[in-house]
Structure formats: C-alpha cells, structure tokens
Amino acid sequence: MDHPSTTVTMPIVTSGSTLWFSAYAFGWGYCAFSLKSEVICEQLGAADGTSRQLLLAFELGKRRILHAVERKELPKTGERIPLSAKDLAQPGVREAETTTTA
C-alpha cells in the first residue's frame, strides 16, 4: 500500500520575520519548523523580508522545503526545528554560485 508523501502546512509570519510551519507524513506525525527571513531571501529568492515576499518565496520554494524537511533528522523532544541555508542548498550547486556579488 502506498502512503501519502510529506505535507507542509501554510506558514505564519512571526514578529521577527521568521516563518513557522508544520510538516507531517505517515509514520512520524507532525513536526514544527522555522525559516528565518535571511535564509528565505538567500536560498528561496525573496526580494526582501516583507511578509508578502517571504510567503511568496515559501510557496515557490515548497519543493525544496519538502526535500529539506524529509532529509532533516527529527528530534523526539517536540521542539521547533530551524532550517538553515545549508538545509535548503541545492545539491550540485556550489555555494559561490548561490551567492550574489555587489
């Protein structure tokens, strides 16, 4: 029997410009995650830290977020898990290629 894949909930924007969301899948239930605005801008392409840009980048980068969530080791203690730029980095893309120069 096939089980449904990982699902991500709609994020909320905290007062510190961090997105909070949950993910769930068969076999491990719900886990809470956070993404800082700096990570969203750097890795998912948000133009700035406004709620609108953060939410747009989240939606457009949902596939990368899902992959990061699925690869992340999930603690059994129930705390919110921060996702880093490294977690969202695309395999095969060197860090220098993802960093913009002024």
JOMO-V722045 format. One record per helix or strand. SS is the DSSP state (A for helix, B for strand). FROM is the first residue (numbers start at 1). TO is the last residue. If there is no record, write none. Layout:
BEGIN
[[SS;FROM;TO] [SS;FROM;TO]]
END
This chain:
BEGIN
[[B;7;8] [B;12;13] [B;18;25] [B;29;36] [A;37;44] [A;51;60] [A;62;71] [B;81;83] [A;85;88] [A;95;98]]
END
